[in-house]
């Protein structure tokens, strides 16, 4: 049995481990967490994403009658950005009830909290439906670690429900938008810039495509919680130099979808509107995640969070995506809630911090949610 460990202390320990992605280097953090779980009776398997990069899956208990509850979170973080930090981003210093550092909110505090909650319950879990903890590398660059697990035979077990510890200030969210990223490519024929009539200008084709994208409207009704899907042109590049006719241009399109938008149909409609001059290539395809607020487990989680929040939660959804979009396909779309101690508005920000009190609250919440699921 592992010695008692405090979730705030564990948060500080793993924030001091630099897992900025790229390059990631998550393995030392994964093995630190895995060691704590293993010494508490969990079976831990590491899954190498690449050199010095690993995800882990930890399991305990199990029952034929009821699938385990899954807790999931990622341990990579985004880069620091250009702005100077007031606090050392890897010192995990505390001030005025907050821990500062890269990854404090997104989402090492959440991972630390569910690891500690599960360790605290571990002695009672062996003869229960059990838990499956999925701690991933590579989430920030497109859920690579989660997809790696879903594609690896036998890496994941079962899950009857999924709790994602992403930052929500401990407010339970019942879903998030999907992400559908496309490259729109136009091709031309190069020529000398002084004789443009001898070429075909791919940038002009791209400009016409951008005008179509600006006017594009989704025809689905808005989702009751997530509203309407959105489309943004994030990048455009084309041409090699100023004095040549460009023979290629590429537009980067970021679409955030809601549950009633089918990605394949959306791509077909964009192809129709953009026409034969534009080739669409899918870069990233993550469906939205949504659990109806009427779901019994959602009701139960809301009940657990009521005294912690001071009022009963109302159904809400996140704008960002999570690993659940990848994992839920492998788990056959169980009910899913996003709930973590971090502050969503501080994710990816300079001087990121997490409120210390929220970490203790999330440990208590995770323990109660797991107790109820496992009947312990």
N, C-alpha and C positions, 0 to 999 in steps of 0.2 A: 504493500500500500504506500503510495507517495505521501511525502510529508505535506501538510497543509500549505497551500500557496494562495496568496492573495491576488485577485484579478488585476488590481492596479499595479502591483509589483510586476506581474507577468506582462502587462501592457508595456510598462517601461522597459523591461528586458528586451522584448521583441522589436520595439521602436528603435532601440539602439543598434539593431541589426539592419544594415543598409540593404534593402531589397528593391531599390529603384529599378524599374523596368522601362527601357532596357538598361543593363543586361538581365536583371532579375536576381540572380544569385540567391534564390529562395531556399536552397537545400539546408543550410545551417539553421535557419528558422524552423523549417519543417521538422528537422530532426530534434530540435530542442522541444518542440510541442509534442512530437511523437514519443519522446522519452518520458515525458510526464504522463501521457496516456497509457503507455505500455506498463509503467510501474504501478498503475492503478487497475490493471487487469484487462485493458483493451488489447485487442489484436490489431497491430499496426502494420500496414503495408505501404511502402514508399514507391512512387511511380515516377521514374526519371523522365523529365521533359527534355532535357539536354544536359550537357556538362554543368555541374553545380546548380542545377534547377530540378526541383522535385515537388510533387504534390503528395499528399498522404490520405489514405482512407483508414479510419479507425473504427472498429466495431466491438460491441459488447452485447451479450444476451442474444435473444432471438426466439421466435415462436412461429409455429405453422399457422396459428389462428390470426395473427395480426402482424403486419409488416412494421419494421422499426421506424422511429422518428429520425429524420436526417437534419443535422445542423451543418450548414455550409458557410464558408467564407474564404477570402483570398488573402495571401500574405505578400504579394507584390505591391509596390506603390508607384505613383507617377513621379517624374523628375521634379526637382525643386523649383524650376522656373528661373527667370532672369532677375526678379526682384530680390533684394537682400532681406534675409530673415532677421528679425529682432532677437529670436531665440535660436540656439543651436538646434538644427532640425534632427540631429541624432543623439541629443543628450537626454531627451524625455524629461526635461526639467518641469517642475510644478510651480505654479504661481496662482494665487487667488482661486483655488479650487479647480484648476485646470491642468492637464498634462499637455505640453507642447511638443510638436515634432511631426515629421512627415509620416503619415500613416496612422496617427492617433485616432482620427475619426474614420478614415477610409483605409482599412477597417480593422486595424490590429486590436483596438479595444474590443470590438465585437468578437473577434476570434478568441482573444484571451478570456472574455466573459463566458463564452459557451464551453471552452475547454475546462475552465475552473468549475463551472456548474456541473459538467458531466463527471469530472473527477470526484466532486463532492458526493455524487449519488452512486458512484461506481460499485460500492459493496452491495447495493440493493438491486443492481440491474441484471445480474447474471441470469436470474430466473424470471425474466420479464420479456416483453416484445423487443426490448433493446433499442440501441441507438446506432446510427451510422454517421460518423463525422467525416466530412469531405473538405479538406483544406487544400486550396489550389494555388499553384503558381500561374503566372501569366494571364490573369483576368484583365488587367488594364489595357492590354493590347489585343483584345478580342476573344477573351475566354478560352485561350489556347489550352490551358491546363485542364479545364472542365471538358472540352471537346476531346482532348487526349484520353481522358478517363472513359468517356462514353464510347470511344472507338476501340478501346483495349478490352478484349474479351475477359470477363470475370472481374474487372477492376471494381465495378460497382455492384452492390447487392440489391436489396429492395428498400423502398421507402414508402410508407403510408401517408406521410406528410413531410413537407420541407420547410425549414425555418432558415432564412438567409440573414446573417448578422450584419448586413450593410447599414450605413448610418441613417437612422430615422429619428434620432432623439427619443428613442424608446416608444415611438408611436407606430402601432402595427399597420402595415400597408398590405393590401390584398392583391397587388400586381404591379406591373410596370410595362411601359411601352416596348415594342420591338425595335430592332435596328436593322435597316436594310440599306447597305451601302453599295453604290454602283459606280463604275467608271463608264462614261459615255465617250466613245472614241470616234473621231472623224478623220478621214484620210483624204489626201490630195495628191498633187503632183508638184514636185519642187521645180523651181526655175530661178533664174537670176532676178533679183529685186527690181532691176531696171526694165525687165521684160515680163511683167506679171501675166500678160496675156498668154504666155507660153506654158503657164502652170495652172494648177487648180488649188485654191487657197483653203486649207483645212481649217484655219482659224475663222474664216468667214462662215463656214458650215457650222462650226462650234458656236459662233455668235447667234446664229439663227436658232440653234438647239437651246441655248440659254434663254432666249426670248420665249420659246415654247414652255420651258420648265418654269419660268417665272409666272406664267399664266395657268399652270397646271392646277386643277382643283380635284380633290378626292370626292367621289360620288357616294361614299358610304355615309350613313347617318353618324353623327358624333357618338362616341361611347359615353355612357352615363357618368363614368368616373374619370376617364382619360381624355375626354374631349375628342378632337379631330386629329388625324395623322398630320404630320408636317413634312415638308420637303425643303431642303436647303442646298444650294450650290456652294460647296465649301472651297473648292480649288478649281483652277483652270490653268492649263499650261499648253503651250504649242510653239512650234518654230524653233529653229536652231540659232538663227541670227537675224539681225534687222534687214539685211540686204538679200534675203532669199524668200521665195514663196514657201510657206510652211506646208509640209506634206503630212503632218499629223498634229492633232490637238486632242487633249484629254480633259474631260470635265468630271470632277468628283462630286457625287450626289449623296447626301445624307438624308435618308428618310426614316422618320420615327413613326412606327405603325401602332395601331390599336387592334384589339381582338377581332373586329369585324373587317379587317383588311387582309386579304389573301395575297401573299407576296408574289406568287407565280402569276396571278391575274393582273396584279399591279404592274409587273414588269412587261407583260404582254401589252397592256394599255399604253405604257410609256413608249414602247417600241412602235406601236401604231401611230401615236401622235408625233414622235420624233422623225419617223420616216426612214427610208432606206439609206440615207446618208450617215446614219448614226448606229454604231455597234454598242450594245450594252453588255457589260461584263459585271457579274456579281462578285463583290469583294467580301461581303460579310452579310450573313443571313440569319438573324436571330428573331424568332417569333416573340410576340408579346406574351406576358404571363398574367393570368387573371384567375382568381378564385371567387366565386359568387359569395357575397357577404352573408348569404343565408346558410352557407356550409356549416355543419355542426362544430367542426374544429375551429373555424374562424370565430364562431360565437364563444367557444371556450377560451381562446386566446384573448379575445376582447374582455371577457370576464376576469381573466387573470390580470390584465393591464389596467382595469378600472381603478382599483385602489392606488396603484402606483402613479397613474396620471392624474387622479383626482376627479375624473369624469369618464363616462363610458366612451370608448373610441367610436368615431364615425368612419364609415368605409372611405378610404383614400387610396391613391396609387402613386407610385414613384415615376419620375420622368426618366431617370437613368435606367440602364439595363443591368442585369446581374447574371451570375453563373447559372441561376435557376433556369434560364431559358435553354441552356445546353443540357443541364442535368435532367430536367423534367421530361424530356423526350425519352431518355433511358429509363426513367422511373415510371413511365406511363402516366404522366400528368397528374400527380397527386395534388391535393390542396397545398397551397404555398403562401407563406407570409414573410414579408421583409420586416425585420425588427432588430434594431441594434442601437447601442449607446452613443455612437458618433453623431456629429451634427452634419446633416447633408449639405448645408450651404458652405461648409468649410472644406469639403472634399476637393482636393487638387489646389487648394489656396495656399498662398504664403502665410506663414505663422499659423498653420493648422493646429487645432487643439481639440481635446475631448474634455467634457465636464466630468470630473472624478465621481461625483454622486451618481451620475447616470450609469457608470460601470457597475457599481454595487447593485443598483436597481435592476440592471439587465441580468446579472447573475441570479438574483432572486426570482425574476420572471422566468428565465430559462429553466431553473430548477423546478419551479411549479409546473410549467408546461410539460417538462419531461416526466415529472411524477404522475401527472394526470394521464399522459399517453401510456405510460408503462404500468399504471395501477400499483404504484409503490408508496 
